[in-house]
């Protein structure tokens, strides 16, 4: 079953709009064991669109086309597909009445241009669009099932679930499992995983690296994937923090919530990102009480009780300062745990002794305070992200090891 | 000049990763008057990739291929392109030494698999990658200039600017100007701009709305675009905060730096995002001193001196609490200005009287404290972003109006 997706719209090729249809559609297909073979983006250019659609019609078993069904002069997906499939456009009275009614209800005069949306290629099935004026269209051309869907996500999504998915087969014996890891670069993840899974035939193994984390992707029959997951978990013991679309910050909020424990954070170089990531998680207010963004030395002294002598003798980016930040945040907020980060994000501010990318991460608990030192080499924003990733992972390891 | 982009990676076609390369590359091309004719996404499938690259090689004048240059078994872009262009892969000693050095510096043992990244198609130019192990590659095949770039954005972006753009022509009589606005929805931006620019022939006018801001895009000859910009600036007076890829937080840091003024922030519902955005800007440490992420009521009292009576009578999400947060942050940190945000991010926590999306934004200065109320309707993370946008814009308007 070869499925292709064509997204139309000049705004996509000008880079001003992100193509969220690809993510959405790919995930919905994946849940049914289906995959996209190819995705193409084409602008509002009639010749280019004709070429792209024509090629795909001859390759694909299912062709999904989004966008270009509107009433304006740059909407001609309907036209192009009707022409290529040799199906003249005909006015559909039900659709015309539906569109007229939408305008009437909103108290608007219907522009004549909108009438084009009532045109349907001969023999095509109309897919109703309760959230807009442009209906979707479904037709079969030779061996290819063709779906035309409107561009706005809030129109496309309900139509996709209600009218497209039920017309596609389910592949029951194919599943996809994502294991999310942090703490190892991609090449070392593979060095551990690949040999462990080497003799599993029928398994598709993939990796996806992002700053501070690497996904391991297992695709195959449910039996093989379950076996592969077992082996990968052994090979990557301690480095897997979640599955699917888990986020490290969500894991932290979940683990803290389960234990009834609370957290505060003290941030210098990450400037609030650690608190931001944690508070992105709904329900975080039960476990996250306070964040201290102590960018200046004065703020470290006043907000966290870091000693002036410590700053003078060791500097703001040092093990002792990080330790006092973590302990100060924990004591002042009255939480069970506090994380602290101090480092040099760059691009300026580094010295020979303390280069850009140096960062200390501290974790204070009732029993002890642990501080680790890392040397990173990233641009400013990636540095901030990876530093918060290291902090969250330090807490994750502490929480998960303390239960075993 | 026909330019095509191919993005490789199964994670894109499985819907787990958003294709940000398309946006980035399209915008960078647009600034030089260049446009993409087509974009294709293909997974880590050797046959499919071979077909996609082969077709594009015959159509395009410039072919950009991203991803698949890594060390793992699903990386074979280098292989496929070398094969299609009839250029055997050869080991490049400079690249090999560079990769070995990267591992050495990080104190890691280099897996043998990484050596594949030192292979270069015969006659290809190596494009150095300071942020990763996989170099980019440039070669000419028949009439097509082919660029292979690594997948991670932080590796691709600097390489694209340093090594790809200088190898592309500039279209001299075509320029693109982006005016960045905040404070008006897209339809009202258009209502002001479109009539003002109506009689300018040869101007391509576009809009791009993102949460909390709208870009106005002017494309045409330098003369027309300059004229259009003048008119648009009059029509949108007060709403334009920058041009090109300016960011509102960068404007704030610039304006504060120019005045020698300092800032602190107090955040409840935005949980550190406001501090994070400001500290993303290099040089922000000169003006940004402290952030108070007071998620709990206790933290609002203890860290900012909000009165218990205020919280009891008015609640944490109220005008008086926001005022006390802003004033407390300013007094405790000793800054010229303090911004405060308190609201209900959702999806839970709303009431009939104080629904999800309600937010108060406060600005305290030496002379006065201003608090504004907004009712937003977004998901949790978008809500956080738009609330920080409103706070930054409140300060921007204060700073720019106080100088005129």
Boltz contact constraints between the chains, C-beta under 6 A:
constraints:
  - contact:
      token1: [A, 13]
      token2: [B, 26]
      max_distance: 6.0
  - contact:
      token1: [A, 13]
      token2: [B, 36]
      max_distance: 6.0
  - contact:
      token1: [A, 14]
      token2: [B, 26]
      max_distance: 6.0
  - contact:
      token1: [A, 14]
      token2: [B, 30]
      max_distance: 6.0
  - contact:
      token1: [A, 15]
      token2: [B, 23]
      max_distance: 6.0
  - contact:
      token1: [A, 15]
      token2: [B, 26]
      max_distance: 6.0
  - contact:
      token1: [A, 15]
      token2: [B, 27]
      max_distance: 6.0
  - contact:
      token1: [A, 16]
      token2: [B, 208]
      max_distance: 6.0
  - contact:
      token1: [A, 18]
      token2: [B, 23]
      max_distance: 6.0
  - contact:
      token1: [A, 23]
      token2: [B, 15]
      max_distance: 6.0
  - contact:
      token1: [A, 23]
      token2: [B, 18]
      max_distance: 6.0
  - contact:
      token1: [A, 26]
      token2: [B, 13]
      max_distance: 6.0
  - contact:
      token1: [A, 26]
      token2: [B, 14]
      max_distance: 6.0
  - contact:
      token1: [A, 26]
      token2: [B, 15]
      max_distance: 6.0
  - contact:
      token1: [A, 27]
      token2: [B, 15]
      max_distance: 6.0
  - contact:
      token1: [A, 30]
      token2: [B, 14]
      max_distance: 6.0
  - contact:
      token1: [A, 36]
      token2: [B, 13]
      max_distance: 6.0
  - contact:
      token1: [A, 38]
      token2: [B, 42]
      max_distance: 6.0
  - contact:
      token1: [A, 39]
      token2: [B, 41]
      max_distance: 6.0
  - contact:
      token1: [A, 40]
      token2: [B, 40]
      max_distance: 6.0
  - contact:
      token1: [A, 41]
      token2: [B, 39]
      max_distance: 6.0
  - contact:
      token1: [A, 42]
      token2: [B, 38]
      max_distance: 6.0
  - contact:
      token1: [A, 187]
      token2: [B, 71]
      max_distance: 6.0
  - contact:
      token1: [A, 187]
      token2: [B, 111]
      max_distance: 6.0
  - contact:
      token1: [A, 187]
      token2: [B, 114]
      max_distance: 6.0
  - contact:
      token1: [A, 190]
      token2: [B, 72]
      max_distance: 6.0
  - contact:
      token1: [A, 191]
      token2: [B, 111]
      max_distance: 6.0
  - contact:
      token1: [A, 206]
      token2: [B, 10]
      max_distance: 6.0
  - contact:
      token1: [A, 206]
      token2: [B, 74]
      max_distance: 6.0
  - contact:
      token1: [A, 207]
      token2: [B, 72]
      max_distance: 6.0
  - contact:
      token1: [A, 208]
      token2: [B, 11]
      max_distance: 6.0
  - contact:
      token1: [A, 271]
      token2: [B, 275]
      max_distance: 6.0
  - contact:
      token1: [A, 271]
      token2: [B, 276]
      max_distance: 6.0
  - contact:
      token1: [A, 271]
      token2: [B, 279]
      max_distance: 6.0
  - contact:
      token1: [A, 272]
      token2: [B, 272]
      max_distance: 6.0
  - contact:
      token1: [A, 272]
      token2: [B, 275]
      max_distance: 6.0
  - contact:
      token1: [A, 272]
      token2: [B, 276]
      max_distance: 6.0
  - contact:
      token1: [A, 272]
      token2: [B, 291]
      max_distance: 6.0
  - contact:
      token1: [A, 273]
      token2: [B, 276]
      max_distance: 6.0
  - contact:
      token1: [A, 275]
      token2: [B, 271]
      max_distance: 6.0
  - contact:
      token1: [A, 275]
      token2: [B, 272]
      max_distance: 6.0
  - contact:
      token1: [A, 275]
      token2: [B, 293]
      max_distance: 6.0
  - contact:
      token1: [A, 276]
      token2: [B, 271]
      max_distance: 6.0
  - contact:
      token1: [A, 276]
      token2: [B, 272]
      max_distance: 6.0
  - contact:
      token1: [A, 276]
      token2: [B, 273]
      max_distance: 6.0
  - contact:
      token1: [A, 276]
      token2: [B, 276]
      max_distance: 6.0
  - contact:
      token1: [A, 279]
      token2: [B, 271]
      max_distance: 6.0
  - contact:
      token1: [A, 280]
      token2: [B, 381]
      max_distance: 6.0
  - contact:
      token1: [A, 282]
      token2: [B, 347]
      max_distance: 6.0
  - contact:
      token1: [A, 282]
      token2: [B, 380]
      max_distance: 6.0
  - contact:
      token1: [A, 285]
      token2: [B, 295]
      max_distance: 6.0
  - contact:
      token1: [A, 288]
      token2: [B, 295]
      max_distance: 6.0
  - contact:
      token1: [A, 289]
      token2: [B, 295]
      max_distance: 6.0
  - contact:
      token1: [A, 289]
      token2: [B, 296]
      max_distance: 6.0
  - contact:
      token1: [A, 289]
      token2: [B, 299]
      max_distance: 6.0
  - contact:
      token1: [A, 290]
      token2: [B, 299]
      max_distance: 6.0
  - contact:
      token1: [A, 291]
      token2: [B, 272]
      max_distance: 6.0
  - contact:
      token1: [A, 291]
      token2: [B, 293]
      max_distance: 6.0
  - contact:
      token1: [A, 293]
      token2: [B, 275]
      max_distance: 6.0
  - contact:
      token1: [A, 293]
      token2: [B, 291]
      max_distance: 6.0
  - contact:
      token1: [A, 295]
      token2: [B, 285]
      max_distance: 6.0
  - contact:
      token1: [A, 295]
      token2: [B, 288]
      max_distance: 6.0
  - contact:
      token1: [A, 295]
      token2: [B, 289]
      max_distance: 6.0
  - contact:
      token1: [A, 296]
      token2: [B, 289]
      max_distance: 6.0
  - contact:
      token1: [A, 299]
      token2: [B, 289]
      max_distance: 6.0
  - contact:
      token1: [A, 299]
      token2: [B, 290]
      max_distance: 6.0
  - contact:
      token1: [A, 347]
      token2: [B, 282]
      max_distance: 6.0
  - contact:
      token1: [A, 379]
      token2: [B, 154]
      max_distance: 6.0
  - contact:
      token1: [A, 380]
      token2: [B, 282]
      max_distance: 6.0
  - contact:
      token1: [A, 381]
      token2: [B, 280]
      max_distance: 6.0
  - contact:
      token1: [A, 382]
      token2: [B, 154]
      max_distance: 6.0
